[in-house]
C-alpha cells in the first residue's frame, strides 16, 4: 500500500503548510501579514497591495495553492487564535472577539461554531 496516498496527516495539512510547500513568496508574504494583523485585520486590498499584486491575482493565488479564498484563510487564522486564547486565558468571549479582529462576540460565535462544531462558550477553560 502506498503510504503517501493513505497518510491522513498529509491529507489534512493546514492551508499554511500547503502554502509553504508552494514556495510562492507573495503568498507567504500575505500569510505573514495575516498572522501579524489578527487584532486589527487588514483589508484584502491592503494585503494584496503589500505583496505587490492585485486583489484578483491574490484571490487566484489562494484558490490555486490553498483551495480557498483569502478571506476564508484569514478567518481560519483568526479562529485558530481565538480558540487558543479561549483555552489558554481567562478572557471573556467578547474580549477574545476583540483580540482576534471580530466585530462582536456573536460574529465570533457564529464562525466558531461553523468551524469547530461548538460554541466558544462551551470550551473548557484554563483553571
N, CA and C atoms as an extended XYZ file, in Angstrom:
381
Properties=species:S:1:pos:R:3:atomname:S:1:resname:S:1:resid:I:1 pbc="F F F"
N         0.845       -1.181        0.000 N   UNK     1
C         0.000        0.000        0.000 CA  UNK     1
C         0.887        1.240        0.000 C   UNK     1
N         0.590        2.213       -0.809 N   UNK     2
C         1.377        3.440       -0.909 CA  UNK     2
C         1.095        4.316        0.299 C   UNK     2
N         2.110        4.611        1.072 N   UNK     3
C         1.917        5.370        2.310 CA  UNK     3
C         1.550        6.825        2.050 C   UNK     3
N         1.949        7.370        0.908 N   UNK     4
C         1.624        8.768        0.626 CA  UNK     4
C         0.137        8.957        0.363 C   UNK     4
N        -0.490        8.031       -0.306 N   UNK     5
C        -1.895        8.207       -0.647 CA  UNK     5
C        -2.821        7.940        0.532 C   UNK     5
N        -2.324        7.267        1.562 N   UNK     6
C        -3.178        6.913        2.692 CA  UNK     6
C        -2.812        7.668        3.964 C   UNK     6
N        -1.903        8.578        3.883 N   UNK     7
C        -1.438        9.294        5.064 CA  UNK     7
C        -2.442       10.384        5.428 C   UNK     7
N        -3.254       10.179        6.497 N   UNK     8
C        -4.268       11.176        6.839 CA  UNK     8
C        -3.657       12.514        7.224 C   UNK     8
N        -2.480       12.517        7.815 N   UNK     9
C        -1.863       13.802        8.176 CA  UNK     9
C        -1.542       14.609        6.928 C   UNK     9
N        -1.109       13.944        5.888 N   UNK    10
C        -0.785       14.645        4.648 CA  UNK    10
C        -2.052       15.230        4.022 C   UNK    10
N        -3.167       14.495        4.082 N   UNK    11
C        -4.410       14.969        3.507 CA  UNK    11
C        -5.046       16.080        4.326 C   UNK    11
N        -4.733       16.151        5.606 N   UNK    12
C        -5.358       17.132        6.481 CA  UNK    12
C        -4.429       18.299        6.813 C   UNK    12
N        -3.422       18.502        6.003 N   UNK    13
C        -2.498       19.595        6.270 CA  UNK    13
C        -3.229       20.933        6.266 C   UNK    13
N        -2.739       21.844        7.057 N   UNK    14
C        -3.343       23.170        7.102 CA  UNK    14
C        -3.037       23.924        5.820 C   UNK    14
N        -3.798       24.985        5.579 N   UNK    15
C        -3.550       25.802        4.395 CA  UNK    15
C        -2.171       26.446        4.462 C   UNK    15
N        -1.680       26.680        5.669 N   UNK    16
C        -0.358       27.269        5.824 CA  UNK    16
C         0.703       26.282        5.357 C   UNK    16
N         0.560       25.024        5.728 N   UNK    17
C         1.519       24.010        5.287 CA  UNK    17
C         1.497       23.883        3.769 C   UNK    17
N         0.315       23.944        3.181 N   UNK    18
C         0.214       23.889        1.728 CA  UNK    18
C         0.915       25.094        1.104 C   UNK    18
N         0.752       26.264        1.718 N   UNK    19
C         1.377       27.474        1.189 CA  UNK    19
C         2.891       27.382        1.249 C   UNK    19
N         3.409       26.854        2.343 N   UNK    20
C         4.853       26.719        2.471 CA  UNK    20
C         5.374       25.777        1.398 C   UNK    20
N         4.629       24.706        1.118 N   UNK    21
C         5.014       23.795        0.044 CA  UNK    21
C         5.025       24.497       -1.303 C   UNK    21
N         4.174       25.500       -1.466 N   UNK    22
C         4.086       26.177       -2.753 CA  UNK    22
C         5.316       27.040       -3.024 C   UNK    22
N         5.975       27.488       -1.991 N   UNK    23
C         7.158       28.342       -2.115 CA  UNK    23
C         6.859       29.626       -2.892 C   UNK    23
N         5.621       30.045       -2.887 N   UNK    24
C         5.222       31.277       -3.547 CA  UNK    24
C         5.490       32.425       -2.579 C   UNK    24
N         6.505       33.216       -2.855 N   UNK    25
C         6.938       34.276       -1.941 CA  UNK    25
C         5.824       35.287       -1.660 C   UNK    25
N         5.044       35.617       -2.657 N   UNK    26
C         3.972       36.595       -2.458 CA  UNK    26
C         2.871       36.022       -1.574 C   UNK    26
N         2.537       34.772       -1.788 N   UNK    27
C         1.531       34.116       -0.959 CA  UNK    27
C         2.013       34.030        0.486 C   UNK    27
N         3.246       33.648        0.679 N   UNK    28
C         3.800       33.570        2.031 CA  UNK    28
C         3.841       34.943        2.694 C   UNK    28
N         4.153       35.977        1.929 N   UNK    29
C         4.152       37.339        2.464 CA  UNK    29
C         2.757       37.709        2.963 C   UNK    29
N         1.752       37.418        2.165 N   UNK    30
C         0.372       37.743        2.555 CA  UNK    30
C        -0.022       36.980        3.816 C   UNK    30
N         0.341       35.714        3.899 N   UNK    31
C         0.030       34.919        5.095 CA  UNK    31
C         0.733       35.494        6.328 C   UNK    31
N         1.973       35.901        6.187 N   UNK    32
C         2.674       36.531        7.327 CA  UNK    32
C         1.960       37.811        7.758 C   UNK    32
N         1.488       38.583        6.788 N   UNK    33
C         0.742       39.804        7.110 CA  UNK    33
C        -0.554       39.465        7.851 C   UNK    33
N        -1.218       38.403        7.444 N   UNK    34
C        -2.446       37.984        8.124 CA  UNK    34
C        -2.155       37.646        9.582 C   UNK    34
N        -1.113       36.861        9.816 N   UNK    35
C        -0.753       36.493       11.191 CA  UNK    35
C        -0.325       37.703       12.006 C   UNK    35
N         0.322       38.658       11.385 N   UNK    36
C         0.808       39.840       12.104 CA  UNK    36
C        -0.310       40.834       12.396 C   UNK    36
N        -1.434       40.682       11.735 N   UNK    37
C        -2.531       41.647       11.880 CA  UNK    37
C        -3.834       40.940       12.208 C   UNK    37
N        -3.830       40.199       13.295 N   UNK    38
C        -5.033       39.478       13.707 CA  UNK    38
C        -5.990       40.409       14.445 C   UNK    38
N        -5.483       41.178       15.400 N   UNK    39
C        -6.359       42.029       16.207 CA  UNK    39
C        -6.995       43.141       15.377 C   UNK    39
N        -6.216       43.729       14.491 N   UNK    40
C        -6.715       44.769       13.591 CA  UNK    40
C        -6.511       44.286       12.163 C   UNK    40
N        -7.412       43.439       11.666 N   UNK    41
C        -7.222       42.836       10.348 CA  UNK    41
C        -7.111       43.870        9.234 C   UNK    41
N        -6.255       43.562        8.288 N   UNK    42
C        -6.109       44.404        7.107 CA  UNK    42
C        -7.210       44.061        6.116 C   UNK    42
N        -7.556       45.017        5.279 N   UNK    43
C        -8.486       44.754        4.192 CA  UNK    43
C        -7.785       43.880        3.160 C   UNK    43
N        -8.542       43.113        2.409 N   UNK    44
C        -7.934       42.267        1.386 CA  UNK    44
C        -7.147       43.087        0.373 C   UNK    44
N        -7.633       44.274        0.053 N   UNK    45
C        -6.915       45.149       -0.867 CA  UNK    45
C        -5.548       45.542       -0.297 C   UNK    45
N        -5.498       45.797        1.016 N   UNK    46
C        -4.230       46.154        1.660 CA  UNK    46
C        -3.260       44.979        1.657 C   UNK    46
N        -3.779       43.774        1.882 N   UNK    47
C        -2.931       42.585        1.842 CA  UNK    47
C        -2.334       42.395        0.450 C   UNK    47
N        -3.177       42.527       -0.560 N   UNK    48
C        -2.705       42.370       -1.937 CA  UNK    48
C        -1.656       43.427       -2.270 C   UNK    48
N        -1.935       44.659       -1.911 N   UNK    49
C        -1.005       45.754       -2.189 CA  UNK    49
C         0.337       45.528       -1.495 C   UNK    49
N         0.307       45.005       -0.278 N   UNK    50
C         1.552       44.781        0.458 CA  UNK    50
C         2.446       43.756       -0.240 C   UNK    50
N         1.829       42.875       -1.039 N   UNK    51
C         2.589       41.857       -1.776 CA  UNK    51
C         2.859       42.279       -3.221 C   UNK    51
N         2.330       43.445       -3.586 N   UNK    52
C         2.559       43.933       -4.944 CA  UNK    52
C         1.741       43.231       -6.009 C   UNK    52
N         0.540       42.773       -5.629 N   UNK    53
C        -0.348       42.120       -6.588 CA  UNK    53
C        -1.730       42.744       -6.489 C   UNK    53
N        -2.563       42.495       -7.498 N   UNK    54
C        -3.942       42.965       -7.432 CA  UNK    54
C        -4.735       42.034       -6.518 C   UNK    54
N        -5.872       42.517       -6.075 N   UNK    55
C        -6.728       41.672       -5.234 CA  UNK    55
C        -7.150       40.420       -5.999 C   UNK    55
N        -7.483       40.570       -7.255 N   UNK    56
C        -7.914       39.426       -8.054 CA  UNK    56
C        -6.791       38.398       -8.206 C   UNK    56
N        -5.574       38.883       -8.436 N   UNK    57
C        -4.438       37.958       -8.555 CA  UNK    57
C        -4.217       37.223       -7.228 C   UNK    57
N        -4.348       37.941       -6.117 N   UNK    58
C        -4.208       37.316       -4.802 CA  UNK    58
C        -5.265       36.223       -4.631 C   UNK    58
N        -6.492       36.503       -5.022 N   UNK    59
C        -7.560       35.513       -4.907 CA  UNK    59
C        -7.253       34.278       -5.742 C   UNK    59
N        -6.713       34.469       -6.948 N   UNK    60
C        -6.346       33.324       -7.786 CA  UNK    60
C        -5.210       32.520       -7.156 C   UNK    60
N        -4.223       33.211       -6.565 N   UNK    61
C        -3.111       32.511       -5.905 CA  UNK    61
C        -3.634       31.639       -4.765 C   UNK    61
N        -4.516       32.197       -3.946 N   UNK    62
C        -5.063       31.454       -2.806 CA  UNK    62
C        -5.880       30.253       -3.288 C   UNK    62
N        -6.712       30.463       -4.278 N   UNK    63
C        -7.546       29.376       -4.781 CA  UNK    63
C        -6.684       28.266       -5.369 C   UNK    63
N        -5.669       28.635       -6.125 N   UNK    64
C        -4.798       27.637       -6.755 CA  UNK    64
C        -3.964       26.886       -5.712 C   UNK    64
N        -3.371       27.604       -4.769 N   UNK    65
C        -2.451       26.983       -3.812 CA  UNK    65
C        -3.144       26.392       -2.588 C   UNK    65
N        -4.196       27.055       -2.105 N   UNK    66
C        -4.816       26.645       -0.851 CA  UNK    66
C        -6.224       26.089       -1.011 C   UNK    66
N        -6.813       26.300       -2.170 N   UNK    67
C        -8.156       25.790       -2.407 CA  UNK    67
C        -9.246       26.588       -1.734 C   UNK    67
N        -8.940       27.813       -1.336 N   UNK    68
C        -9.955       28.661       -0.697 CA  UNK    68
C        -9.605       30.125       -0.908 C   UNK    68
N       -10.574       30.981       -0.656 N   UNK    69
C       -10.403       32.422       -0.818 CA  UNK    69
C        -9.539       32.987        0.303 C   UNK    69
N        -8.871       34.112        0.061 N   UNK    70
C        -8.065       34.728        1.116 CA  UNK    70
C        -8.882       35.076        2.363 C   UNK    70
N       -10.121       35.486        2.178 N   UNK    71
C       -10.962       35.832        3.335 CA  UNK    71
C       -11.206       34.605        4.208 C   UNK    71
N       -11.383       33.450        3.593 N   UNK    72
C       -11.578       32.216        4.366 CA  UNK    72
C       -10.326       31.851        5.145 C   UNK    72
N        -9.185       31.983        4.506 N   UNK    73
C        -7.922       31.695        5.186 CA  UNK    73
C        -7.719       32.644        6.362 C   UNK    73
N        -7.974       33.937        6.141 N   UNK    74
C        -7.813       34.932        7.208 CA  UNK    74
C        -8.745       34.602        8.374 C   UNK    74
N        -9.991       34.244        8.065 N   UNK    75
C       -10.951       33.896        9.117 CA  UNK    75
C       -10.460       32.682        9.910 C   UNK    75
N        -9.930       31.683        9.235 N   UNK    76
C        -9.419       30.493        9.923 CA  UNK    76
C        -8.242       30.840       10.837 C   UNK    76
N        -7.379       31.715       10.382 N   UNK    77
C        -6.250       32.150       11.212 CA  UNK    77
C        -6.768       32.833       12.473 C   UNK    77
N        -7.755       33.709       12.305 N   UNK    78
C        -8.339       34.411       13.451 CA  UNK    78
C        -9.055       33.445       14.389 C   UNK    78
N        -9.769       32.464       13.822 N   UNK    79
C       -10.465       31.483       14.651 CA  UNK    79
C        -9.492       30.590       15.418 C   UNK    79
N        -8.401       30.205       14.790 N   UNK    80
C        -7.387       29.408       15.490 CA  UNK    80
C        -6.814       30.184       16.668 C   UNK    80
N        -6.578       31.479       16.469 N   UNK    81
C        -6.075       32.322       17.557 CA  UNK    81
C        -7.128       32.446       18.659 C   UNK    81
N        -8.381       32.612       18.275 N   UNK    82
C        -9.465       32.716       19.263 CA  UNK    82
C        -9.554       31.438       20.088 C   UNK    82
N        -9.459       30.305       19.421 N   UNK    83
C        -9.534       29.024       20.133 CA  UNK    83
C        -8.390       28.898       21.138 C   UNK    83
N        -7.197       29.307       20.728 N   UNK    84
C        -6.047       29.249       21.641 CA  UNK    84
C        -6.249       30.186       22.828 C   UNK    84
N        -6.743       31.389       22.576 N   UNK    85
C        -6.974       32.336       23.679 CA  UNK    85
C        -8.030       31.810       24.648 C   UNK    85
N        -9.069       31.202       24.123 N   UNK    86
C       -10.113       30.658       24.997 CA  UNK    86
C        -9.576       29.523       25.860 C   UNK    86
N        -8.701       28.715       25.313 N   UNK    87
C        -8.159       27.575       26.049 CA  UNK    87
C        -7.069       27.982       27.035 C   UNK    87
N        -6.325       29.044       26.702 N   UNK    88
C        -5.133       29.372       27.479 CA  UNK    88
C        -5.259       30.590       28.384 C   UNK    88
N        -6.367       31.313       28.285 N   UNK    89
C        -6.532       32.522       29.092 CA  UNK    89
C        -7.895       32.520       29.770 C   UNK    89
N        -8.114       33.512       30.594 N   UNK    90
C        -9.412       33.700       31.247 CA  UNK    90
C       -10.209       34.815       30.585 C   UNK    90
N        -9.851       35.197       29.365 N   UNK    91
C       -10.552       36.269       28.667 CA  UNK    91
C       -11.995       35.858       28.373 C   UNK    91
N       -12.882       36.831       28.405 N   UNK    92
C       -14.272       36.571       28.036 CA  UNK    92
C       -14.360       36.392       26.521 C   UNK    92
N       -15.465       35.848       26.066 N   UNK    93
C       -15.660       35.667       24.633 CA  UNK    93
C       -15.651       37.023       23.932 C   UNK    93
N       -16.218       38.030       24.559 N   UNK    94
C       -16.195       39.377       23.973 CA  UNK    94
C       -14.771       39.896       23.829 C   UNK    94
N       -13.945       39.678       24.855 N   UNK    95
C       -12.555       40.118       24.788 CA  UNK    95
C       -11.768       39.339       23.738 C   UNK    95
N       -12.053       38.059       23.637 N   UNK    96
C       -11.388       37.238       22.615 CA  UNK    96
C       -11.812       37.709       21.222 C   UNK    96
N       -13.084       38.028       21.052 N   UNK    97
C       -13.556       38.538       19.761 CA  UNK    97
C       -12.793       39.804       19.382 C   UNK    97
N       -12.649       40.711       20.333 N   UNK    98
C       -11.919       41.958       20.063 CA  UNK    98
C       -10.448       41.683       19.768 C   UNK    98
N        -9.854       40.743       20.480 N   UNK    99
C        -8.431       40.436       20.313 CA  UNK    99
C        -8.138       39.701       19.012 C   UNK    99
N        -9.167       39.174       18.379 N   UNK   100
C        -8.955       38.420       17.149 CA  UNK   100
C        -9.635       39.060       15.939 C   UNK   100
N        -9.999       40.317       16.076 N   UNK   101
C       -10.487       41.072       14.932 CA  UNK   101
C       -11.928       40.837       14.535 C   UNK   101
N       -12.706       40.203       15.394 N   UNK   102
C       -14.132       40.046       15.105 CA  UNK   102
C       -14.859       41.239       15.702 C   UNK   102
N       -15.863       41.734       14.990 N   UNK   103
C       -16.537       42.958       15.440 CA  UNK   103
C       -17.458       42.739       16.630 C   UNK   103
N       -17.816       41.487       16.908 N   UNK   104
C       -18.660       41.211       18.070 CA  UNK   104
C       -18.506       39.756       18.489 C   UNK   104
N       -18.946       39.476       19.705 N   UNK   105
C       -18.915       38.105       20.211 CA  UNK   105
C       -19.862       37.217       19.411 C   UNK   105
N       -20.976       37.779       18.946 N   UNK   106
C       -21.930       36.960       18.189 CA  UNK   106
C       -21.359       36.539       16.836 C   UNK   106
N       -20.591       37.404       16.194 N   UNK   107
C       -19.978       37.033       14.919 CA  UNK   107
C       -18.899       35.983       15.147 C   UNK   107
N       -18.089       36.157       16.194 N   UNK   108
C       -17.099       35.144       16.538 CA  UNK   108
C       -17.801       33.812       16.800 C   UNK   108
N       -18.871       33.838       17.572 N   UNK   109
C       -19.593       32.619       17.922 CA  UNK   109
C       -20.128       31.908       16.687 C   UNK   109
N       -20.697       32.653       15.751 N   UNK   110
C       -21.249       32.054       14.528 CA  UNK   110
C       -20.156       31.348       13.727 C   UNK   110
N       -19.027       32.029       13.507 N   UNK   111
C       -17.940       31.435       12.732 CA  UNK   111
C       -17.250       30.299       13.498 C   UNK   111
N       -17.134       30.462       14.799 N   UNK   112
C       -16.500       29.449       15.643 CA  UNK   112
C       -17.303       28.149       15.589 C   UNK   112
N       -18.610       28.270       15.712 N   UNK   113
C       -19.464       27.077       15.692 CA  UNK   113
C       -19.418       26.413       14.320 C   UNK   113
N       -19.386       27.206       13.258 N   UNK   114
C       -19.316       26.640       11.907 CA  UNK   114
C       -18.007       25.879       11.699 C   UNK   114
N       -16.934       26.379       12.274 N   UNK   115
C       -15.629       25.730       12.077 CA  UNK   115
C       -15.397       24.548       13.008 C   UNK   115
N       -15.747       24.707       14.291 N   UNK   116
C       -15.392       23.703       15.294 CA  UNK   116
C       -16.565       22.854       15.791 C   UNK   116
N       -17.784       23.193       15.394 N   UNK   117
C       -18.934       22.396       15.794 CA  UNK   117
C       -19.391       22.622       17.226 C   UNK   117
N       -18.897       23.657       17.853 N   UNK   118
C       -19.289       24.010       19.220 CA  UNK   118
C       -19.155       25.516       19.380 C   UNK   118
N       -19.834       26.062       20.368 N   UNK   119
C       -19.707       27.495       20.597 CA  UNK   119
C       -18.486       27.769       21.465 C   UNK   119
N       -17.950       28.974       21.406 N   UNK   120
C       -16.812       29.289       22.273 CA  UNK   120
C       -17.192       29.290       23.754 C   UNK   120
N       -18.458       29.380       24.035 N   UNK   121
C       -18.907       29.370       25.434 CA  UNK   121
C       -18.805       27.986       26.042 C   UNK   121
N       -18.809       26.959       25.204 N   UNK   122
C       -18.756       25.600       25.696 CA  UNK   122
C       -17.344       25.040       25.808 C   UNK   122
N       -16.344       25.839       25.471 N   UNK   123
C       -14.968       25.381       25.530 CA  UNK   123
C       -14.518       25.241       26.977 C   UNK   123
N       -13.790       24.145       27.303 N   UNK   124
C       -13.197       24.031       28.617 CA  UNK   124
C       -12.200       25.184       28.830 C   UNK   124
N       -12.275       25.785       29.973 N   UNK   125
C       -11.414       26.931       30.249 CA  UNK   125
C       -10.216       26.526       31.085 C   UNK   125
N        -9.157       27.305       30.961 N   UNK   126
C        -7.952       27.092       31.752 CA  UNK   126
C        -8.286       27.342       33.222 C   UNK   126
N        -7.792       26.492       34.081 N   UNK   127
C        -8.064       26.655       35.524 CA  UNK   127
C        -6.884       27.309       36.193 C   UNK   127
